[in-house]
Amino acid sequence: MSVAARLPDALPLAGAATPGDLSAARAQMGFSLAWHIVVACLGVGLPLLTLLAEWRGRRTGDPTVRLLARRWARGMGVLFAVGAVSGTILSFEMGLLWPGLMGRFGQVIGLPFALEGIAFFIEAIFLGIYLYAWDRMTPRQHLLTGVPIVIAGIASAFFVVCANAWMNQPRGFTVRGGRVTSVDPWAAMLNPAAPPQTVHMILAALMVACFLTASVYAVALLRGRNDRYHRTGFFLPLSLGAVVTPFQLVVGDWAARFVADYQPVKLAALEGVYRTGDHVPLTVGGIAGPDGLRYGVEIPSGLSLLVGYSPDTVVQGLDKVPRHQWPAVTAVHLAFDVMVAAGLFLLAMGVLLAVAWWWRRRTGAAGLLAVPGMRLYLWAAVLTGPAAVVALECGWVVTEMGRQPWVVQGVMTVREAVNPAPGLMHGLWVLLVVYAAMTVATVYVLRRLARERPVPVAPQEADVRESPVV
């Protein structure tokens, strides 16, 4: 029997938020998460890129690549600080905006947040060592101090996403007499949704960091800064992103099949399936109408084939649940389509990179940039960073809006979880001002770091000079 089936029908909160305050709370949490998640992804992927650049520079003795690693390390420090601020804001919002959720289930999902805090402090400690001991350790020792940063960053993402996965597949508690009892934090954290969601998120973080970094250097190359510093800064992250992307598509299929098995209403919303049946088409595009999607392109029996490898596969539609439990079909469906389209674009860019590498090997061209059509490829590469971010944000729209109206699937609605106190809209305006200031400050500092020359380097690297990245 499911957790939802064992819960009493009424677990009321004292008071209820107005529709305006509920919308304000949703907007605050959504905006904060959308902003923080990009910085958090850079915090997961950029340390790995930096370590790869340092390892390659040490191995080849190339001072230009080592200088690139130092530049990325400084940017990594700035982004870590900014991420700590935005993450702290999110932690306060969890308690202030959603006291119904945290007050009732805090003991259930507290474990992954506590472990994430430990991973955060480990990352902070070793980041400090990595940044300030660059010339005070042997190359091998310094490189090894970066390994815990990578591990801790990935662990932080894992623990946080485990908490979100629990909201999609709640486990680890029972309810007796209207109270949460028999709490098993480990069962809650390691719920069935955790494996596909965590792997999907970690790979997405790597893709965002790789393609965003590559897109910055693509702009520099298009501006004529065709030196080894910028070529390495472009091809190193682009290559790693190209390697990760096919694995992400496979994991995305895994996650979608999990949704089909355990969250059929979410699948019905993201694919726009109104009526349960077989031979269900796969619809690309379209907006929700009263009886189905309109203006979309249908692939006959496509969804049934994807879900069960047979056109006879029955797919549950939205008709199986009351209308008031339907997610926002248009938003969820279009977000899913955009996410898939962005992923396919990034996959195509990786395939083209492999073709260019093969062509260079076959013809003996002077470099990848000498391959015919590479300037056009650079223009497309500028879009890879924004495309990865758009895919990331759309993925979270699918995850969160596809679960509506539930904050905990089948257990607690968003309206039950929100703070009933008035005036939440005022907090939204303050939040927008704070994040606007943080955005301007972050961009300003990163641009100053990019334009600063020469970068402080070790004596043996002092003869290397690079043009600004941005």
PESUL-V112382 format. One line per field, one symbol per residue. ss: DSSP state (2 for helix, 1 for strand, 0 for the rest). Layout:
BEGIN
ss: ???
END
This chain:
BEGIN
ss: 00222200000000000022222222222222222222222222222222222222222200222222222222222222222222222222222220222222222222222222222222222222222200000022222222222222222222222222222200000111001110002222200002222222222222222222222222222200000222222222222222222222222222222222220222222220000010000111001100001100111002222222000000100222002220002222222222222222222222222222222222200002220002222222222222222222222222222000011100011222200000022222222222222222222222222220000000222000000000
END
